[in-house]
Amino acid sequence: MKRILFPVLILIAVCLLIGDLINPEGSILIGDEGRNTEGTLAFSVRTVTYNGAYAPRNSGAIWITNAQNQFVKTIKVWADTYRWTLIRWIASSNQNTTGAVTSASYNSHQLHNITWNGKNHQNLEMPDGEYKINVEFTEHNATAANMGKYKQVPFMKGINPIDITIPNETYFRDMTLGWNPIITNGSIFGTVMDTQGNPFAGATVSAGSIHATTNTAGIYSISLAPGIYNVSCSINGYQAYTSAALEVFSGQDIQHNIILNPVSNSDDLNPASGIGMKTAYPNPFLASTKFGYYADKNCRLEVFNIRGQRVIGKDLPATKQGWSETVWDGKADNGTRCPSGIYTIVLRQGNHRQSQRVMLNN
């Protein structure tokens, strides 16, 4: 029986290891590529007359677009006969009013209070990231050459709540914006094994102040509130392991396998050769982010976007004494600026690697 069980455990561990290796950051996000934080957006705006031909009677629309200005959902339309005057809304939505509040044109201007549940017109949860609230209204027979008034307000859908007051403008006043996310725990789980794929039972794995013990198959699981954690594990005779910062998302699970390397045979007090990475700062970042790294010999730095596509790759020299520092300026290998989003920085040296996630906000 033992002869059968042991190869099975090895096969399971190796399969997990292979699954880990095909993912550039060394941790596999189970579920969607990014976060899909549930929540509610509340937005208020008061329109102000521009003394058009039909003022103060006005038609208007409020709708959501993504960072690329692609249509997501119409929230409110107050227009009937004069709906055709909403040039921008029609071009964006093709007059899609699924799930929207609709009414006839208003006889006077008023405060509009709208909410958005984070879903598109097909009732599908939208991934976290930048979105835009679009407000358009008209008081005349608008055309493409002579459109009505328009306001666009960007915001970030994610795990961070928002509560802001937006300065008044000539035609848009009393603007407030609030995003209230629904936060649930995520988790980090995986297998602790040696370099041959043999699992370690009874190993203690820690993430912050939370601890878990591996079962007979070397598997651990830690439930965590959303945030950034370093995962650590140590066993006598093996190098102490500490991961680079891992970001736990609300309601999602990250698979993170731990491979422990034996201590150096030449010196029982010193660990075998390897690499290390400190937390990037600032994160999120705009112009650039930097982090410390340690490497006893030359290593490779790579950055991947959320789809797993490599953005840059460059060689880094060994650090002669202590830690060194390197910077990513948010640009790809060809020198172009990368779009806003989540990226994974990976430090590689042979079979060793460290990784962490950063957010670029352009």
C-alpha positions in Angstrom: 0.0 0.0 0.0 2.8 2.4 0.8 4.4 1.8 -2.5 1.2 2.9 -4.3 0.4 5.9 -2.1 3.8 7.5 -2.2 4.0 7.8 -6.0 0.4 9.2 -6.0 1.5 11.9 -3.5 4.5 12.7 -5.7 2.3 13.0 -8.7 -0.1 15.3 -7.0 2.7 17.5 -5.7 4.4 17.6 -9.1 1.2 18.5 -10.8 0.7 21.4 -8.4 4.3 22.4 -9.0 3.8 22.4 -12.8 0.6 24.4 -12.4 2.6 26.9 -10.4 5.4 27.2 -12.9 3.1 28.1 -15.8 1.9 31.2 -14.0 4.5 34.0 -14.2 4.0 35.3 -10.7 4.3 32.0 -9.0 0.8 32.2 -7.5 -2.4 31.2 -9.2 -5.5 33.3 -8.8 -8.5 31.0 -8.8 -11.4 32.6 -10.5 -11.3 35.7 -12.7 -8.1 37.3 -13.9 -8.8 40.3 -11.6 -11.0 41.3 -8.8 -14.8 41.6 -9.2 -15.6 43.5 -6.0 -19.3 43.8 -5.5 -20.6 47.1 -4.2 -22.8 50.1 -4.8 -22.0 53.4 -6.5 -24.0 56.5 -5.4 -23.7 59.7 -7.5 -25.6 63.0 -7.3 -25.5 65.9 -9.7 -27.7 69.0 -10.3 -27.9 70.2 -13.9 -28.0 74.0 -14.5 -29.7 75.7 -17.5 -27.6 77.2 -20.3 -30.7 79.1 -21.5 -31.3 76.9 -24.6 -34.3 77.3 -26.9 -36.6 75.1 -24.6 -35.1 76.1 -21.3 -35.7 75.3 -18.5 -37.2 72.1 -20.1 -34.4 69.6 -20.6 -33.7 66.0 -21.7 -30.8 64.0 -20.4 -29.1 60.8 -19.6 -26.6 59.3 -17.1 -24.6 56.2 -18.1 -21.5 54.2 -17.2 -18.5 53.6 -19.4 -15.2 51.8 -18.7 -11.7 53.3 -18.9 -11.7 52.9 -22.7 -15.0 54.8 -22.9 -16.8 51.6 -23.9 -20.5 51.4 -22.9 -21.4 49.5 -19.7 -24.9 50.5 -18.7 -27.5 53.3 -18.9 -28.5 54.3 -15.4 -31.1 57.1 -16.1 -32.7 58.7 -19.1 -35.2 61.6 -18.9 -36.2 62.1 -22.5 -39.1 61.0 -24.7 -39.8 63.1 -27.9 -36.4 64.8 -27.7 -34.3 61.7 -26.9 -32.6 62.1 -30.3 -30.9 65.3 -29.0 -28.7 63.3 -26.6 -25.9 62.8 -29.2 -23.2 61.5 -27.0 -25.4 59.0 -25.1 -26.8 57.6 -28.4 -23.3 57.2 -29.9 -22.1 55.4 -26.7 -25.1 53.2 -25.9 -27.0 52.8 -29.2 -30.0 53.8 -27.0 -29.7 50.7 -24.7 -31.9 51.3 -21.7 -31.8 47.8 -20.2 -32.2 48.2 -16.4 -32.3 52.0 -16.6 -34.8 54.4 -15.0 -36.6 56.2 -17.8 -39.1 59.1 -18.0 -40.2 62.0 -20.1 -38.2 65.2 -20.3 -38.2 67.4 -17.2 -39.9 70.8 -17.1 -37.1 72.2 -14.9 -33.7 71.3 -13.7 -33.2 69.2 -10.6 -30.9 67.1 -8.5 -30.3 63.6 -9.9 -29.5 60.8 -7.5 -28.5 57.6 -9.1 -27.0 54.3 -8.0 -25.0 51.6 -9.9 -24.6 48.0 -8.7 -21.3 47.4 -10.5 -22.9 45.3 -13.2 -23.4 45.9 -17.0 -26.6 45.9 -18.9 -26.4 42.1 -19.1 -26.4 42.0 -15.3 -22.8 40.7 -15.3 -20.4 41.9 -12.5 -17.7 44.2 -14.0 -14.0 43.7 -13.1 -12.4 46.2 -10.8 -10.7 49.2 -12.4 -11.5 52.6 -13.7 -15.0 53.6 -14.8 -16.6 56.8 -15.8 -20.0 58.4 -15.0 -21.3 60.3 -18.0 -23.9 63.0 -17.7 -25.5 64.7 -20.8 -28.4 67.1 -21.1 -29.9 69.4 -23.7 -32.3 72.3 -23.9 -32.3 72.8 -27.7 -32.4 70.7 -30.9 -28.9 69.5 -30.5 -26.8 68.1 -33.4 -23.3 66.6 -33.7 -22.0 70.1 -34.5 -23.9 71.8 -31.7 -24.3 69.3 -28.8 -25.7 69.8 -25.3 -23.8 70.0 -22.0 -21.6 67.1 -20.9 -19.8 66.0 -17.8 -17.6 62.9 -17.2 -16.5 61.8 -13.7 -13.9 58.9 -13.4 -13.7 56.7 -10.4 -12.0 53.4 -9.3 -14.2 50.4 -8.7 -12.4 48.2 -6.2 -11.9 47.2 -2.6 -11.3 50.8 -1.4 -14.4 52.9 -0.5 -14.8 56.3 -2.0 -16.7 59.3 -0.5 -15.9 62.6 -2.3 -17.5 65.9 -3.1 -16.8 67.2 -6.6 -16.3 71.0 -7.1 -19.2 72.9 -8.8 -19.0 73.8 -12.4 -21.1 76.1 -14.5 -23.7 73.6 -15.7 -23.2 70.8 -13.1 -23.4 71.4 -9.4 -23.9 69.6 -6.0 -21.9 66.6 -7.2 -21.1 63.8 -4.8 -19.7 60.3 -5.4 -19.6 57.3 -3.1 -18.4 53.8 -3.7 -19.3 51.2 -1.0 -17.6 47.9 -1.6 -18.8 44.6 -0.2 -15.7 43.0 1.3 -15.4 39.3 2.0 -12.4 37.2 2.9 -10.1 35.6 0.3 -7.6 32.9 0.9 -4.0 31.7 0.2 -3.6 28.0 -0.2 -1.1 25.5 -1.7 1.3 22.7 -1.0 4.6 22.8 0.9 7.2 20.4 -0.6 10.9 19.9 -1.2 12.7 20.3 -4.5 11.8 16.7 -5.4 8.1 17.3 -5.0 7.8 15.4 -1.7 5.1 17.1 0.6 5.8 18.2 4.1 3.1 17.2 6.6 2.7 19.3 9.8 4.6 22.3 8.5 3.4 25.7 9.9 2.7 28.3 7.2 2.1 31.9 8.3 0.5 35.0 6.6 0.7 38.0 8.9 -0.6 36.8 12.3 -2.6 33.9 10.8 -1.2 30.4 10.9 -2.1 27.1 9.3 -0.6 23.6 9.5 -0.2 21.4 6.4 -2.0 18.0 6.3 -0.5 14.7 5.3 -0.5 15.8 1.6 1.4 19.0 2.6 -1.6 21.2 1.8 -2.4 24.4 3.7 -5.1 27.0 3.5 -5.4 30.4 5.2 -8.5 32.6 5.1 -7.6 36.3 5.1 -9.1 39.7 4.9 -8.2 41.6 1.6 -4.7 43.0 1.8 -1.0 42.3 1.1 0.7 39.5 3.0 4.1 37.8 3.2 3.8 34.0 3.5 6.5 32.3 5.5 7.4 28.7 6.4 10.4 27.1 8.0 11.5 23.5 8.7 14.7 22.2 10.3 17.3 21.4 7.7 15.7 23.7 5.1 16.0 27.3 4.2 13.5 29.6 5.9 11.0 30.7 3.2 9.3 34.1 2.9 7.4 35.1 -0.2 7.3 38.5 -1.7 4.1 40.4 -1.0 1.0 38.6 -2.1 -2.2 40.5 -2.6 -5.4 38.8 -1.4 -8.5 39.9 -3.1 -12.1 39.9 -1.7 -13.8 36.6 -2.3 -11.0 35.1 -4.3 -8.4 32.4 -3.7 -4.7 32.4 -4.5 -2.8 29.2 -4.9 0.8 29.6 -3.7 3.0 26.5 -3.5 6.0 26.6 -1.3 9.2 24.8 -2.3 11.8 24.5 0.5 15.5 24.2 -0.4 18.0 22.4 1.8 20.6 24.4 3.6 24.0 24.5 2.1 26.1 21.4 2.6 29.2 23.5 2.9 28.0 25.6 5.9 25.2 24.3 8.2 24.7 27.9 9.5 24.3 29.6 6.1 21.4 29.0 3.7 21.9 27.9 0.1 22.2 30.6 -2.5 19.1 32.4 -3.6 17.3 35.7 -4.2 15.1 38.1 -2.2 12.7 40.9 -3.0 11.4 43.7 -0.8 8.0 45.3 -1.1 7.7 47.8 -3.9 7.0 51.5 -3.0 5.0 53.4 -3.8 2.1 51.0 -4.6 -0.1 52.0 -6.3 2.2 54.3 -8.3 2.1 56.8 -11.1 5.5 57.7 -12.4 7.6 54.8 -11.1 7.9 52.2 -8.3 11.1 50.9 -6.8 12.0 47.9 -4.6 15.1 46.4 -3.0 16.4 43.0 -4.1 19.1 40.5 -3.1 20.8 38.1 -5.5 24.0 36.2 -4.9 24.4 35.9 -8.7 22.9 37.5 -11.8 19.1 37.3 -12.0 16.3 38.2 -14.3 13.6 40.8 -13.8 10.3 40.5 -15.7 7.0 42.3 -15.5 3.7 40.7 -16.6 0.2 42.3 -17.1 -2.9 40.7 -15.6 -3.3 38.5 -18.7 0.1 36.9 -18.1 1.7 38.8 -21.1 5.3 39.9 -20.5 5.7 43.7 -20.5 9.5 43.9 -19.9 12.4 41.7 -19.3 15.9 42.7 -18.2 18.9 41.2 -16.5 20.0 42.4 -13.1 23.5 42.0 -11.6 24.3 40.2 -8.4 24.3 42.3 -5.3 27.8 42.4 -4.0 27.1 43.5 -0.5 23.6 43.5 1.1 20.6 44.7 -0.9 20.5 46.7 -4.1 17.6 48.7 -5.6 15.9 48.7 -9.0 13.1 50.8 -10.5 10.2 50.1 -12.9 9.0 53.3 -14.7 5.7 51.8 -15.9 6.9 51.4 -19.5 7.2 48.4 -21.7 10.3 47.2 -23.5 9.5 49.3 -26.5 9.4 52.5 -24.3 5.6 53.0 -24.5 3.6 53.8 -21.4 1.7 50.8 -20.0 -2.1 51.3 -19.3 -3.5 51.5 -15.8 -3.9 48.1 -14.1 -2.4 45.4 -12.0 1.1 44.1 -12.9 3.2 41.3 -11.5 7.0 41.9 -10.9 8.9 38.6 -11.0 12.6 38.1 -9.9 14.1 34.9 -11.3 17.3 33.0 -10.7 17.4 29.5 -12.1 14.6 27.6 -10.3 14.3 30.4 -7.6 11.8 33.2 -8.0 10.1 35.9 -6.0 7.1 38.0 -7.1 4.8 40.7 -6.1 1.9 42.7 -7.5 1.8 46.4 -8.1 -0.9 48.8 -9.4 -0.2 51.4 -12.0 -2.5 54.4 -12.0 -1.9 56.7 -15.0 
